[in-house]
Amino acid sequence: MTLSATDEGALALEEIPPFLFQLLKEVPDRGASDDPRVESRFYPAPGQDELLVEDWKSLIQPELYELFLSAREVVQTDLATASEESGTFAMEIPKNHMDSWLSALNQARLAIAGENQFEEKDMAEDLAPDPSDTRSLALFEISFFGFLQECLVKMQD
Amino acid sequence: MPAIDTPEAVTREKTGVDAPWNVIVHNDPINLMSYVTLVFRNVLGFSKEKARKHMLEVHRLGRSIVWTGSREKAELYVQQLHAHLLLATLEHTPQS
């Protein structure tokens, strides 16, 4: 897989192996997890005050939900534009979609970590992805999505 | 104790009612350090150096007070930080 910046400021991903492209296609669904552990991470309490927490749940949480959904939809649309050639895939992340990708990739990482109850020590593990091992694959996904996030952050720097 | 309508007494009362609120960002093992730094710059308007300083504070100490001021503005910042999936809370500053 190769990554480069286009003249228009987009991030071009080329020669994406099918395995990695499949992981990318799962980004929107990952962020749509209905696991309660993921929900509590996506919508943390803003403080200790009971009234504030109550208001937050009813007023702010729905807005955040729509924001997160909107980001995933942008990513879904971009993924649908990918082209296939000689067994690999290619696509671009336009400059004005980068914030959505950052959000959706972060959602996916947090959702995977929440569902697997990963802690700080798990993040430091050496990765040798084993597709037959669910935990190993999950850690690899977090790392791969993190790598893409880093690329997008660098481009916005 | 000064009479109630002297400037000193009015100021002291006003401070008690409008005690500022802190916006606190808490550590999370998943969020990338580079991403947290970017969010601090975009949401809070920090310089690169200040954003990095607060990010390292979160990373090393578990939390960092990133802003202090009115409750309304504190709530807005917490909402924006939550929108970027950072763990953030608002707290009333301790009354002196």
Interface residues (C-beta under 8 A of the other chain):
Chain A: F42 Y43 P44 A45 P46 G47 Q48 L52 I60 E63 L64 L67 L102 S103 N106 Q107 R109 L110 A113 F118 E119 E120 M123 I142 G146 Q149 E150 V153 K154 Q156 D157
Chain B: P29 I30 N31 L32 S34 Y35 L38 E75 V78 Q79 H82 A83 H84 L85 L87 A88 T89 L90 E91
